[in-house]
Amino acid sequence: MEDALHVPVLLQECLDGLAIDTDGVYLDGTLGLGGHSFEIASRLTKGRLICIDKDDFALKRASERLAPFAGRVTFVHSDFRYASSVVRDLGVGSVNGMLFDLGASSPQLDDAERGFSYMQDAPLDMRMDRTSSLTAYDVVNTYPAEDLARIFFEYGEEKFSRKIAAAIEKVRMAHPLETTSELVSVIKGAMPASALREKQHPAKRCFQAIRIEVNDELGAVREMMRTAPDALAPGGRLCVISFHSLEDRIVKTEIQKRENGCTCPREAPICTCGFVRTLRSVTRKPITASEAELKSNPRSRSAKLRIAERV
């Protein structure tokens, strides 16, 4: 039922952006439930699709969904930041297109045992890759208050970040915070009554910030954007969907570096800095969801798709 209800964000826009060649090689660096991958694989004949995810559960579920295309799909348990290394290790050489949907997988967030949800009680975990060592428990109970405040403010845009961090520090001096409900209680207790009346859940921003820190999500995006384009064949397309401004800024900046990274003075007659253009923006502005998609899939509201082509 979960798979049936899962709707890939900006699906047609991604398929158009990839400009799929039926004999080409493509990579889905954030497999999730396999919604985008299913549509890519269904368009291939002699082509090949490489699917990456760091969540073993996601790989298992998606492999079942993509079973009809087993002969043309390769599954890899890895972090999308290592996409270029995965391509190299598989001996592929280069790929014709790459897709990265940076949104958190809904089943992961909805699984109470994973500790992502502020609506259900569970141990503080929040690991996308359950083999990694850092957990939400570690962040909440061992990070200095000033670091917690910075994370809440930078990654969650939480304006009461300092008050919340101070409240957490005070509580953990007596005993560690072990569950999501305990953390929610502390967050609520540190916020003024007016903030608790807002439509958005008072813990949403802090939980998002902790999730980003635990999984080094922004670091992964930076590393992917620095290295993944090198695995594209000339004319190959890079499609990246982001869901908040921090991710989108990284994607935009890294594309610009590869497109317009010359540091020579404007008056210089020739380039002497050694810059070589490796990407061309296919869309100058990010593509957002249509009104029809917004109505059918509210998750798409904050999605932004940027497309670039290897030159």
BELZI-V478402 format. One record per backbone hydrogen bond with DSSP energy under -1.0 kcal/mol. NH is the residue of the N-H (numbers start at 1). CO is the residue of the C=O. Records with the same first field share a line. If there is no record, write none. Layout:
NH: CO + CO
This chain:
5: 1
6: 2
14: 10
15: 11
16: 12
17: 13
18: 14
24: 21
26: 48
27: 97
28: 50
29: 99
31: 52
34: 31
38: 34
39: 35
40: 36
41: 37
42: 38
43: 40
44: 41
45: 22
47: 22
48: 24
49: 72
50: 26
51: 74
52: 28
53: 76
59: 55
60: 56
61: 57
62: 58
63: 59
64: 60
65: 61
66: 62
67: 64
69: 66
70: 67
72: 69
74: 49
76: 51
78: 53 + 76
82: 79
83: 80
86: 82
87: 83
88: 84
89: 85
90: 86
91: 88
92: 87
94: 92
95: 231
96: 25
98: 237
99: 27
100: 239
102: 241
109: 105
110: 106
111: 107
114: 111
115: 112
124: 178
126: 114
132: 129
136: 125
137: 124
139: 135
140: 136
141: 137
142: 138
143: 139
148: 144
149: 145
150: 146
151: 147
152: 148
153: 149
154: 150
155: 151
158: 152
161: 158
164: 160
165: 161
166: 162
167: 163
168: 164
169: 165
170: 166
171: 167
172: 168
174: 171
175: 171
180: 122
183: 179
184: 180
185: 181
186: 182
187: 183
188: 184
189: 185
190: 186
191: 188
196: 192
198: 195
204: 201
207: 203
208: 204
209: 205
210: 206
211: 207
212: 208
213: 209
214: 210
215: 211
217: 212
220: 216
221: 217
222: 218
223: 219
224: 220
225: 221
226: 222
227: 223
228: 224
230: 227
231: 228
232: 229
233: 95
235: 310
236: 233
237: 96
238: 308
239: 98
240: 306
241: 100
242: 304
248: 244
249: 245
250: 246
251: 247
252: 248
253: 249
254: 250
255: 251
256: 252
257: 253
258: 254
259: 255
260: 256
268: 265
278: 258
279: 258
280: 309
282: 307
283: 307
287: 305
294: 290
295: 291
296: 292
297: 293
300: 297
301: 298
303: 300
304: 242
305: 287
306: 240
308: 238
309: 280
310: 236
311: 278
